[in-house]
């Protein structure tokens, strides 16, 4: 497995944490009377960060399987 895949997964994990903090902020602002667009943006950003993390984990898992990378015989 390449080091760049591990780094990408680590960055995506921190991105999910940052997106979660933004989502919590958006929920608090929405409850305080802000527009529903803030809440929608928070959900959108969080969903995008989770998608990126899942994509990186799948890429990392696919690259670590020796049978998949060796080819078919």
N, C-alpha and C positions, 0 to 999 in steps of 0.2 A: 504494500500500500504506500501511496505517496504521502509525503509530509504535507503537501498542499491540501490534500483532502481532509486531513486531520485539523489543519488550521482553519479551513473553511467551515468545518463542523463546529469548531470552538467559537468562531465568530458568529455563526448562526445561533448558537446557544445563548450567547450574550445578547444578540439581537432580540431573541424571544423575551429575555428578562427586561430589556429596555422597552419593548413593545407592551409588556405586561404593566410596567410602571405607567406608561402613557395611557393604557386602557383604564387603569385605576384612576388616574387624573381626569380622564374624560368622563367617567362615571360620576365622580364627585362634582365636576363642573355641571353636568347635566342635572344632577339632583339640586344644585344651587340655582337652577333656572336658565342655564345656557341652552343654546340651540341643540336640536337633536343631531345636527350635522357633526358636532364635536364627538358625540357618542358613536355615530356611524363611522367616522374617520378612525376612532380608536379601535373599533372592531375590525375594520379593513386592514389597518396596520398590523394588528395582532395576528390576524389570519394569514397575512403575507409572510410574517416572520416564522410562524409555525410551519407553513408550507415549505419555506426555504430550509428549515431545520430537518424536516422529514425527507426532503430531496437529498440533502447532504448525507444523512444517515443511510439512506438507501444506496447512494453512490459508494459510500464507505463500505457497506456490507457486501455489495456486489464485487468490489475490488479485492476484498479479503478472502473470497472463496477460491481455493486453488483449482477446483474442478471447472469453474466457469471461465477462468482466465487461461486454462491450458488448452481449451478447444475440444471439439468432439472427435472421437476416434472411431 
